[in-house]
Amino acid sequence: DNAADGVVVPPPPSNASSDRDHPRPAFQGGTVSLNAAFFSTVLLVSRIKSNATSYLFVSSVVTLFAFYPASRHNIAGSYP
């Protein structure tokens, strides 16, 4: 057996749990990537002449990068 060789193999679980028993945790991190996204947004907005266009661009980027991970997690939890 493997125990004689010094290798211990744990037994398989008696009843396998599904993803519904252990849902995925929400995305909590990403500070560096979020900062990089906002930095690149500021660089791109600095090239735009119109204030209204700049405002719309920054607003859409904030919505995309700040709120998308949480909403994606909620959708993934609702529809397995």
N, C-alpha and C positions, 0 to 999 in steps of 0.2 A: 504494500500500500504506500501512498505518498507520506503518511505519518512516519513510516520507518526511515524515509529519506530526509526527514527533518522539515518537510514542507507541509504546512497546515493549510488545508483548503476548507473554508467555512461552508457549511451546508447551504443549499439554496433556500430561499425564503419559503415558508409553508404556503402562504397565499400571496401571490404577487399583487402589489397595489397599483392602481391605475393613476393616471395624471389627475383625475378628479379628487383622489384622496389627498394628494400633495400638490396643490396648485403652485404655479411658478411665482416666485417673489417679484414684486414690482421693481422696476429699474430705479435704483437709488443713486447711482453714481454718474460719472461722466462730466465732472467739472472741467477737466482739461478740454474735452471735445466741445463742450458747450462754449467755453471761452474762445476756443479757436474758431468756432462758427460765428460768434459775435464779432471777433476781430476781423475776420474776412468780410463780414457784412459791412463793417465800418469802412474798410478799404474800398469796397465796391460802391458804397453810397457816396463816398467822397468824390467820385467821378461823375455823379449825376448832377445836372444843373438845376432841376426843378425841386423845390421843397416838398411839394405834394407827392411827387413820384418817390422821393427819398423816404418820406413818411410811410407810404404804402409798402415800399420794399422792406423797410425795417419791421413794420408791423407783421407782414407775412412771414418773415424769417423768425421773429419771436414766436409766433403761433406755431410754426413748423417745428422748430428745434426745442422749444420749451414745453409744449403741450402734447406733442405727438407721442413720446414714449409712454406717458400715462394712459392716453386714450387707446394706444395699441395694446397695452396690457389689459385694459378693461374689455376690449373686443375679443382678445384671445381667450380670456377667462369665460366669456359668455358663449363662445362658439368653439367647442373643442374639436 
